[in-house]
Amino acid sequence: MKMQSALETISRLQTLECSVCRAPYSATVLQRTSACCAAPLLATYELHEPLSREAGIDLHEVSMWRYRRLLPLLDEAHRVSLGEGLTPLEPLTSLTQRYNLAEVLLKDEGQNPTGSFKARGLSMAISKAKELGVEGCIIPTAGNAGVAMAAYCAKAGMHAVVVMPRHTPQAFKEECYWYGAEVHLVDGLINDCAARVRELNSANELLDVSTLKEPYRLEGKKTMGYELAEQLRWTLPDVLLYPAGGGTGLIGIWKAFREMQALGWLPAEVRLPRMVAVQAAACAPLWATYTGRQANCQQYVGQPTIANGLAVPRPLGEALMLQVLRESGGTVVPIDDQEMLEGMRELARHEGLFVAPEGAAVWMAARRLLDAGWIGRHERMLLLNTGSGQKYLENVIGQA
């Protein structure tokens, strides 16, 4: 499926490249993973020609599309948007005082359309799919990504096929039904759903928008990094904690930081944060690899967790996540379900925030790293809450 014609565009998109060997791939035809290494493809941009922040950000655009010069969509007519992005950055003043900390901020991605950060990636992926002539998409999901894909496919007039674990909370399933998606339920975790996707899509008629199996969900997720820098007036936190299942957001935020460095948008004295990947103890493949308990995640077997989005036992982006941790001097922290419930209660009762279990895991990881001295109480911390707690009521009801 090719683009209809050469287009005038303000995007600085150049090409796609293999994340392993850096082989180039065309950005004007539909791509999935690299043919050379079966690895994720990364979008590259012209970052050497001058582009000021004032010229690069459309201040009149109140969504993630304000950064469209550094996003891959070439024709604005194909944009599929529900107003995603520009989520609030909340100071956790009560917890800051309670734990004698300098500053703790939480970026609340639960306020996106469809109730999670997945809106960013799926808005971009579906926009590019539309631009490249795709008529239908399929996704294995732990919940939020399937909901987002169903919504954006509905907006774009595309067929949507969602494959999710049978134990996924009913709220996620119902929302997909309302968007008109074709929903398949599978016994197991997201890797089992991925196997079912391969069966359903054996003829390759649908675009599989699984995490990092196409290049553009990552580009939507990276806008969190641009927003953080802009909201913090072109400074960055000392430590950034992120709930990493598939890891697209962790990789994307770091990609944004590197792009802003290359553009000169970040002052030379601004140091990039130490990145912390937070996982569920029941399904912590990245932690197991990072700590040397396994060579890689390819044979890892995980268990269900109340943080559905963290139940990703064999993430395709493992190598890219490990690269982010190495480059940033970061680490991985596994948090169990009881700790997540404690974090949800604490954030609700002291900050008035009803976060997803994934967001609560991030706060509990911060507490653990503070106790261990890995984070100093004088440091500025930034937490990412990836979704609304409302959708997880089935998982946590009666636990307040």
N, C-alpha and C positions, 0 to 999 in steps of 0.2 A: 504494500500500500504506500504510494508515494504522495508527496504534496502536489497539489493541483498546479502550482506555478511558483516562480521565484517571487518572493514578497518583500516589500519594503518593511523594515521592522526596526524598532528601537532596541530590541534585545541584542546583547553582546555575545550571544551564544556562538561558539566556534565549532566544536565537534564533540563527539563522545570518545572516551578512551577506556580501555580495559583497566580495571583497578589493580590487576596483578602485573601485567607486562607493559602497560601503557600503549598498546597498539591502538591506532585511531579507528573510529567508526563514524559513518555519516550520521549527522543529526537531522537529516531531511527525509529519512525513511524509517519505517517502524523497526525498532530494535528491542531485543529482550536482554539476555545476558551475552557476554562476549563469546564468539565462536572459538577464539584461540584458547581461552582458559576456563570457559564456563563460569565466569566471574561477573560480579556486578559491573555495569558500565557507569561512568561518571561524566557528567556534563562539564565542559570547560568553556571559559569565557575569555574575551579580550580584556585583560586586566592591566596591560602595560600602557595603553593609550590613556591620557588623563581623563578622569571622570570625578568631578567633585561630588561631595555628598549632596549639595544643593541641586546639582544637575541629575544625580542618580536616583533621587527619591522624589516621588510625586506626592507632595504634601497634601494635595487635594483628594487623594485616594485613601479612604479609611478602611483599608483591608491589607492583606499581605501583598496584594498586587501593586502597592506603592513602590516595590522594589523590582518592577517588571523588566528594567534594563538588565538585571542580573538573574532573570528567570528565562526558561527556555521557550516559552510560547512566542511564535513568530507572527501570528496574526490575531489581533485582539478580537476579531469576530468569532473566534473559537473559544473564547474564555468561558468557562463554566464555573460560576461563582455563586455562593450563598452568603458572602460577606465575612469570610473566614479571616482570622488573624487580628492583629492589634488587641490582643487580650491583655487584661490588666496585670500590673506588677504590684503585688500587695506587700507592704511591710508587716511582718509578724511581730507587732510591737509587744503584745502580752508575753509571747514566748521568749522574745529577746530579753525582756526584763526578768522573766521567771528563771532563765538559765544564765543570766549575767553575760550576755553576748553583745558584740558590737553592733551587728546588723544582720538580720535574716529577711530575705525577700522570697516571695513565692509568686511564680508566674502561673496564672490560673487558666490553663488550656481547656478546662471544663466549660468555659463560656463561649467556645466556638460553636458554629452550627453543628448539629448532630451530637453535641455534648462532649467532644473530645478533640485532641490534637490531630486525630486522623483526618479531620476535615481539610487541613492544609495539604497533606500529601495527596489525598484523593481528588481534591479540586484540581491540582496540577496534573496528575496522571490522567484524569478524564478529559481535561482540556486538551492535552497533547494527543490523547487517543482520538478525540474528535478531529483535531487538526490533521491527523495522519490517516483519516478515513475509516477508523475502527467502528464497527456497528454494535459490538457487545463485549462485555468484560466478565471475568470470573475471578473469584478470590477465595482462598482459605483464610479463615479469620477466627480469632478468639472472641470477637464481638464488635468492638468499636469500628474496626476497619471495614467490616462488612456493612455495617449501618451507613458509614460515610460513602462507601462505593455505591450502595443502593440509592442513596439520596442524589448523588451527583450524576449517576446514570439516568435517574428519573428526570433531572433537570436538563440533561443533554439529549434525552430521547433515545437512549441506548438500552439494549437488553442487559440485565444484570443477573448473574448467577452467584449466589453466596453459599459457601460450604462452611459450616461451623460445628463445633462439638455439641453433642446432644445435651450436655450438662450446662451449656451457656445459659445465663439468666434469661427468663422469658422476655424481659423488656427489650433485649437486643433482637430477639427473633421477631417480636411483634412489629418493631419499627421497620425491619426489612420487608415484612409482609405489606405494611402500609405503603411503602415506596414502590410496591409492585415487583419486587425481586423474586426470582425463583430460588427457594431456599432448600438446601440439603443438609440433613443432620447426620453426624457421624459419631460413633463411639470412639473416644480417644481424645488426643490433643491436636494441636494445629498441624503437626507433621502428618498425622493420620488424615486430616482434612486435605492436606496438600496432595497426598496419594490419591484421594478421591477426585480432586481437581484434575489430575493427570488422566484419570480414566474418563471423566466427563468430557474433557477437552482433547481427547486423543487425536482428533482431526485438526486441532489448532485453529478452530474457527473463531474462538474468543481470545481476547487479549488477557493473559494471566497477569494481574496486577499485584501478585504476591510481593512481600517485602523484598526489594532490591532485585526482583526478576525483570523489572523494566527500569529505565533510568530516572524517571521523573517524580515519583513519590518523594524521593530524597530531596529534590529541588524545592518542593513545597514545604517540607519539614525544615529546611535550612533557614527559612524566613524567621523562625524563632530566634536564631542567632542575630540576624540583622535587627530585629525588634528589640532584643535585649540591649544591644549596644546603643541604639537610638534612645530607648527609654532611660538608660543610665547616663545619657549625655556623653556618649563615646568614652565611657570607662567600662570596666568589666569586673565581675566579682573575683574574689580570690579562689573560691571553690564553687563548682557547679555540680549539683547532684541530680541525676536523671534516671528514671526507671527504664531499664533496658531489657526488652524482650527480643524483638527483632533488631532493635538498635538503630533504626533509621534516623531517629531524632538526634541521638548522640553523635552519629557520624555527620549528619547534616549541619548541626550547630557548629561543630568543629570546622567543617568545610566553609561555613559562612565567616567564621573568625579569620581563617586563612585568606579568604578572598578579600575581606576588608583590610587586612594587613597589606596585601599586594596593591590594593587601590590607594593606600594611604589614608583610609577613613579612620583608622585607629591611630592615635598619637604614638610616636615611637616608644614613649616611656610606659605605655600600657602593656602589662604582661597578660598573657592568656591564662585563663583559670585552670586549675587542676580539675580534671573531669572524673566524676565518680559514677560508675555504672551500678545501679541498685537492682538486685534480682530477688525473686522469691526463693526462699530456702528449698521449697518443694521442687523447684525447676530452675537450677542455677548453672547452666552449662558454661557460661562465660567465666564464672567464678572457678569452676572446676578446671578449666583450661588455664586460666590466669595463675592459679596456685599450683600448677603442675600435677594435678590429680589425673589428668588425661592429656593426650597429645592434641586432641581437638574434639569438637562436639559431635562428630559425625555418627557416633554410636550412643550418644547420651540418651538416657531414658528419664523423662521427667514425670512429675505427678501433678494433678490438678491443684489449684490454689484459688483463694478468694480474689486474688488479683489476676483475673482472666488474661489480661494483656501481657502478663509476665510468663505465661505458660507456653514458652517457645523453646522446645528442647534442642533444636538443631538449627540455629540461625545462620542463614547464608552469609550474613555480614560479620561473622565472628572475627575474621582477620582484620577487617576495617575497624571494628571496635577495639581490638587489641592495639592497633596502630595508634588510635586516639589516646588510649591510656598510656602508651609508651611516650608519645610526643608531649603529653600534658603533665606527666608525672602523676597520673591518677591511680585509681584502685577500683576494686569491685567489692561490694558488700551484699551478702545474702540476708534477707529478713524473713522471719517466719510469719504465719498467718496471725498468730496471737499478738505479735508485735504490731502488725498492720492495724489490727482492731484498736489497740492502745493508741496508736498514732491518729487514727480517725477520730477517736473520742477526744483526744487532746486538742487537735486542730478545731474540732467543732465547738468544744466547750470554752476554749480560751480565745479563739480567733473568729468564731462564727462561720467557719468554712467547712462545708460537707464535701470532702474530697474523695476521689476514688481510692481504693486500697493501694494502688500503685503510688499515688501522691503521698499517702500516709507512710508507705515504706521508705520513701525518700527522707521524710522527717526523722524517722527512727534510725535510718542509716547515719544521718547527721549527728544525732545524739550519741550513737556508738563511736563515731570517729572523734567526737569531742572528748568523750571519756578516755579514749585511747591516746589522746594528744596529737592525732594525725591532723586534726583541724584545731587551730588556735581560737580561743574565745574572742580575740581581737580581730579576727578575719571576717570579711564580708562573705556571706553564704547566699547562694541562690538555689532555690528548690523548684523543680518542675512538677506541677500537678497536671497529669495528662488527661484527666476526665472528671466528669461529674459523678459524685457518689450516688446520685439518684438511681442510676441504672443498676447499681450493685445491691440494692435493698434485699433482693432475694438471697444474696450471699451472706449478708450481715444482719438480717432481721433478728431481733431478740438479743443482740449482743451489746446494746448500748448500756 
